[in-house]
Amino acid sequence: MTTVAVAARSPRTRALSILLAVGALALASQFAMPLPGTPVPLTLQPLVVVLAGLLLGPVDAAIAMVAYLMAGAAGLPVFAPIGAPGIARLFGPTGGYLLAYPVAAAVAGMFGYKQTSFVTRALAAEAGILVLYIGGLSQLA
């Protein structure tokens, strides 16, 4: 079984892919479930971050994550509905996770983009999730 990666060759296709990734991430953030005892909600965002890296490649995925963070910092309602609005979210309890999105997407893309092996892509996705976990821990320190 082979997997398909988005072939972003033309500037128009790359821009559209990046915008779709930003939209998918914003949509995934709206499905948030509060976790008792923690200010960090459970969302589908890590899935989209890793998928963006695997499908778009490291550069385009990181650009999409930076665009998402800039949209949220500007006050657009793209972050999860639980927590502080706007740029304050980047300095709150979930800021470490959010700021790790570009790095996590790039890491997943570096190891998994254009790979056809499921095992290789799964390991690349796990590397991206590990980066998110480390980013979340950095906010606690």
Backbone torsions as a table, in degrees:
resi	resn	phi	psi	omega
1	MET	NA	132.7	178.8
2	THR	-112.3	155.1	176.7
3	THR	-107.9	160.3	-176.1
4	VAL	-109.7	132.7	174.3
5	ALA	-109.5	144.0	178.5
6	VAL	-70.0	120.9	179.6
7	ALA	-87.6	96.5	-177.3
8	ALA	-92.0	87.8	-176.2
9	ARG	-97.5	-51.8	-177.0
10	SER	-83.4	154.6	177.7
11	PRO	-59.2	-35.2	179.3
12	ARG	-66.4	-43.4	179.0
13	THR	-66.6	-40.9	177.4
14	ARG	-61.5	-45.7	-179.6
15	ALA	-63.2	-42.1	178.9
16	LEU	-65.0	-40.8	178.3
17	SER	-63.1	-40.9	179.0
18	ILE	-65.4	-44.4	178.5
19	LEU	-63.8	-38.9	177.0
20	LEU	-64.6	-38.8	178.0
21	ALA	-65.2	-41.4	177.3
22	VAL	-62.6	-44.3	178.9
23	GLY	-63.8	-41.5	178.8
24	ALA	-65.0	-38.3	178.7
25	LEU	-68.1	-40.9	177.4
26	ALA	-64.0	-39.5	178.6
27	LEU	-68.0	-42.1	179.9
28	ALA	-64.2	-29.2	-179.3
29	SER	-72.0	-21.6	-177.8
30	GLN	-75.6	-17.7	176.0
31	PHE	-92.1	78.6	-174.9
32	ALA	-114.4	134.3	177.3
33	MET	-118.5	120.5	179.8
34	PRO	-66.6	140.1	176.8
35	LEU	-102.5	125.8	-178.8
36	PRO	-59.8	134.7	176.8
37	GLY	84.5	3.9	-179.9
38	THR	-144.2	145.0	177.6
39	PRO	-82.4	0.1	-177.5
40	VAL	-95.6	116.2	179.3
41	PRO	-80.3	160.6	174.5
42	LEU	-89.8	120.9	-178.1
43	THR	-131.5	176.3	176.0
44	LEU	-92.0	6.3	-175.4
45	GLN	-60.6	-43.5	179.7
46	PRO	-58.0	-35.8	177.2
47	LEU	-60.7	-45.9	-178.3
48	VAL	-69.4	-37.6	178.9
49	VAL	-60.0	-47.6	-178.9
50	VAL	-68.5	-42.2	178.8
51	LEU	-62.6	-37.2	177.6
52	ALA	-61.1	-43.4	177.9
53	GLY	-62.3	-42.9	-178.2
54	LEU	-69.2	-34.3	-175.3
55	LEU	-92.2	-34.0	-175.4
56	LEU	-97.7	-22.1	-173.8
57	GLY	95.8	166.5	-172.7
58	PRO	-64.3	-41.6	-175.1
59	VAL	-71.4	-52.9	-177.9
60	ASP	-65.3	-36.1	178.5
61	ALA	-66.4	-42.1	178.0
62	ALA	-64.8	-38.8	176.5
63	ILE	-62.2	-41.9	178.9
64	ALA	-62.6	-40.5	-179.4
65	MET	-68.7	-39.3	176.7
66	VAL	-64.5	-41.0	177.7
67	ALA	-62.4	-40.3	177.2
68	TYR	-61.4	-47.3	-179.7
69	LEU	-64.1	-38.2	178.4
70	MET	-66.7	-39.3	177.9
71	ALA	-63.8	-42.5	178.0
72	GLY	-67.5	-40.8	178.8
73	ALA	-65.8	-29.7	178.4
74	ALA	-75.6	-9.1	176.9
75	GLY	106.2	-0.8	176.7
76	LEU	-67.8	145.6	-175.4
77	PRO	-79.3	61.8	-179.0
78	VAL	-101.1	-18.9	178.6
79	PHE	-78.3	165.9	177.6
80	ALA	-58.1	145.3	-176.5
81	PRO	-70.3	-1.5	179.6
82	ILE	-104.0	115.5	177.8
83	GLY	126.3	-177.4	-177.5
84	ALA	-69.0	151.0	179.3
85	PRO	-87.7	160.8	171.1
86	GLY	61.4	-145.2	-174.7
87	ILE	-66.1	-21.8	178.3
88	ALA	-61.2	-26.7	179.7
89	ARG	-64.3	-32.1	-178.4
90	LEU	-72.7	-16.3	-180.0
91	PHE	-109.0	3.8	-179.6
92	GLY	-93.2	-163.1	-176.9
93	PRO	-64.7	-23.9	179.6
94	THR	-98.5	3.2	-177.1
95	GLY	-60.7	-38.2	179.2
96	GLY	-62.9	-41.8	177.5
97	TYR	-63.3	-48.1	-176.7
98	LEU	-62.2	-44.4	-178.4
99	LEU	-70.4	-16.4	177.3
100	ALA	-84.9	-9.5	-177.9
101	TYR	-55.4	-49.6	-179.2
102	PRO	-61.4	-40.0	-179.3
103	VAL	-68.9	-42.8	-179.3
104	ALA	-63.6	-42.9	178.7
105	ALA	-65.0	-39.9	179.0
106	ALA	-66.5	-40.7	179.5
107	VAL	-65.2	-45.8	177.9
108	ALA	-61.6	-38.9	178.8
109	GLY	-69.2	-38.0	-180.0
110	MET	-62.4	-40.6	-175.7
111	PHE	-90.7	-23.6	-172.6
112	GLY	-117.3	-13.1	-177.2
113	TYR	-65.3	132.2	179.6
114	LYS	65.0	16.3	174.5
115	GLN	-88.5	144.4	-179.2
116	THR	-104.9	-16.1	-179.3
117	SER	-79.1	130.8	178.0
118	PHE	-61.7	-40.6	-178.8
119	VAL	-62.8	-43.3	179.1
120	THR	-62.6	-44.3	179.4
121	ARG	-67.0	-37.8	178.3
122	ALA	-64.9	-41.0	177.6
123	LEU	-67.0	-36.5	176.5
124	ALA	-65.0	-41.4	177.8
125	ALA	-63.6	-41.1	178.7
126	GLU	-64.8	-37.0	176.7
127	ALA	-63.3	-40.8	177.1
128	GLY	-64.1	-42.2	178.5
129	ILE	-64.6	-37.5	177.9
130	LEU	-62.5	-39.6	176.7
131	VAL	-62.7	-41.2	177.5
132	LEU	-63.0	-41.6	179.3
133	TYR	-62.2	-44.9	178.9
134	ILE	-64.7	-39.2	177.0
135	GLY	-62.2	-39.2	177.0
136	GLY	-66.4	-38.9	178.1
137	LEU	-67.7	-31.8	-179.0
138	SER	-64.1	-28.8	179.5
139	GLN	-73.4	-26.0	-178.8
140	LEU	-77.3	-23.7	-175.9
141	ALA	-73.4	NA	NA
